[in-house]
Amino acid sequence: RDSHWQHDDRGQKDDEEKWKAEAGRSSWQSDSPRQQDGQAHGSSGSKDQSGGNAERVQRWLSFVLKNGHRDYNIVVEQGWASIDDLAEAMSQRRADLGIRDGQQLRELLDNTDAQGRFETDNRGRIRKVPREQRQPRTVATTSAAS
C-alpha cells in the first residue's frame, strides 16, 4: 500500500512542478501594461481601485458591519455605522485597501456598488442592505450621492 501511494505522490509532484513552470511563465512573465507600469495586483492604481479592489473593500465592510465592528471599536446601531469611522479604521488597519477617508469610501461605493449592497444616509452613516431588500442601481460616474 505505502509504495503505491509514494509512487502516485512522486508522479503528482512531477506533474505539479511542470504545471507550475508552465503557468508561472505565462502568468508571471506576462507583458501586460499593468506589470510594465510597475503596478502589482492590489496596488492603488486607478483601474484596480475601482475594479478588483472594490470587491475587497465591500467584503471588508460586510464583515465589519456584521461582526467585525467589535474588533475595530466601531459603533454599529441597528446595522448603521459612521462612514468616517469605517474609513479611518480601514486606513489604519487595512491600508492595502487604499481608502484614506470617508469621501473616498463614498465615491468607491457610488462608482461600484451596482448590486445595491450598501445604503448611506444623510447623517454620514452606512449599512449593509439585507439581500431581499436590495435594488440594483446604476453606478455613478461622479461622486453624486444616491
N, C-alpha and C positions, 0 to 999 in steps of 0.2 A: 504493500500500500504506500508506504513512505516514499519508495523510489519512484512510483508512478506520479505522485504529487510533485516531487522535486523535479522530475523531467518536465512536467507541464509548466511549472513555475519558470524554469530556465527558458523554455520556448516563449512563454508570455513575456518574460523580461526582454528577450531579444526583439520581439515584435514591438514592445513599448518603446525601446530605445530607437528603433528605426522610425516609428511614428513621430517621436519627439524631434528627431533630427530633421525629418521632412517638414513637420508642422512648424518647427522653430524657424527654419529657413524661410518659409513662405509668409509667416505672420510677423515675425520679429524683424526680418530684414526687408520689410516692405519699403517701397519708395513712395509711400503716401505723403501728401503735403503736410499733414499734421506732424508726422515724425521728422520731416525735414526742417520744419519750423521750430523744432525743439519742444513741441507740446506733447507731453505724455498723457496717457489716459488718466482722467481725474484732475487734470490741470485746470486752471481757472480761465482758460481761453473762452471767447465769447460763444463759440459753437457748443463747446462742452457745457458751459454754464446753462444754456437754455435747453439743451438736449439731454444727454446722459446724466448730468449732474442733477437735473430737476427731479428725476425719479428717486435718486438717493436722498435729496432734501425732503421730498414728500414722504418717503418711508420713515425718515428720522422724525418728522413732525408727527406722523401717525403714532409712532412708538411713544414719543414724549407725551402727547395729549392723552393717550390711553393709560399708560402705566409709568413711563419713564420720568414723568414730571417730579416724582419724589427724589430721584437721583440727582436732578438738576435744580432742585429748590425752586420750581416754577409753580405758581398758584394756578390751579385749574378749578373753576367753579362752573358746575353744570356743563362741563365739556369745553368751556371757553377759557382761553389763556391770552395774555398780552403778547402781541406780535413782537414788540420791542424786547420783552423778556426772553422770548424764544430765540430771537436773532442774537441777543447778547450771549446766551448760553451756547448757541451754535458757533459763534465766532471764537469763543474762548475754549470750548472743549471739542469742537468738530471743525476746526479751521480748514480741513480738507474739503469741506462742502462749499467754501468760497463765499459764504454770506457774512457780511460785515455789520449790517444794520437792518432795522425793521423795514425801511423803504425798499431796500434791495430784495428782501424776502417777499414783500407785497408784489413787487414787479415780476419776480420769478414766477410766483403763483398766477398772477394775471396773464402772463405770457405762456404758461404751460399747463395749467390745470383744466384741460378741456373736459374732463370727466365730472367736474364739479365736486371733487372730494373735500374741498375746504371752502369755508364761508367766513368772510370778515364782516365786522360791523362798524358802525360809526364811532365806537368807543375805542378803536385800536386793538380789537381782540380777534382771535381766530378760533374756529372749531372744526373738527372733522365731521362732515355730514354723514349721517347713517346711510348705508348703501341704498335702502329703499326710498330715501328722500332725495337722492342726487338727481340733478338735472344737468345733462351735458350743456356746455356753453361754448360760444365762440371765444377763443382766446384773443386777448387784446394785443395790438402791436405797439401800444404805448402803455404807460403806467396808469391809465384811467381805471378807476375803481368800478366794480360791477355791482 
